[in-house]
Amino acid sequence: MGSTEIPVPVPSPESSAVNEGPAAAAPAADSKPKKKICCACPDTKRLRDECIVEHGESACTKWIEAHKRCLRAEGFKV
């Protein structure tokens, strides 16, 4: 029984250029939020939640809008 060698493919320069395709698309992914919405803007979220608990939603539009602005700045569509 003789031994047979199986050729191992060697990546060529052309194949490595193909792999750069997803890396080139990375800037498009940067426009996507990097955090979950529940973890974004903890300061405005806390102020908004405390105000709603103490005074009711209708009295806290200032904090609600501030939190929405913060979320939009983080890339969320709210």
N, C-alpha and C positions, 0 to 999 in steps of 0.2 A: 504494500500500500504506500504509494508515494504521497508526499506532502504537496498540497497546492496552495499557493499564496493567493490571497484575495487582495486585489489592489485597494488601497485606501484613497478616497478622493481628497485631493489637495485643493483648498480654495484658491481660485484664481482672482486676480485684481478686479475682473468684471463682476464676480459674484459678491465681493465686498462692497462694490459700489451700489449694488442692488440693495444690500442691507442698510445703506444709509437713507433709503427712502423714508422709513418711519421716523428716523431722527429729524429729517427735514420737515415732517409734519408736526413735530413737537411744539413749535410756536403757536399753532392753531389750538393745541390742547391747553395752552397757558391761559386762554380766555375762559376756560372752564374753571369753576370754583375749586380751590384746592382743599377746602374743608367741607365737612358736612354742615348743613344749615343749622343744626342744633348746637354746633360748636363755634359758629362764627359770631362775632360781636357780643361777647359775654357781658361787657359793661352796659351797653344799651339794653340788652335783654333783661338783665337784672333790674335796672331802673324801671323799665316798662312793666315787668311782672309785679314788682313791689307796689307800683302806683295803682295798677289794676286791682290788686288784692285790697289795698287800703281805701281807694277812692272810686273804684268802678271804671269800666272801660271808657265811658263817655267823657270822663274828666282827665283822661290821660292821652289824648290825641297827640300832644307834643312829643311824648316819649315813644309812642307807637310809630309816628312818622320818623323820628330820629333813628329808631331801630331799622325801619325799612330802608332809609338812606344808607345806613351802614351796610346792610345786607346787599344792596345794589352795588355799592362800592367794592364788595368782595366778589362780585360776579354773579349773584343770584338774581333771578327774575321774579320779583315779588310786587 
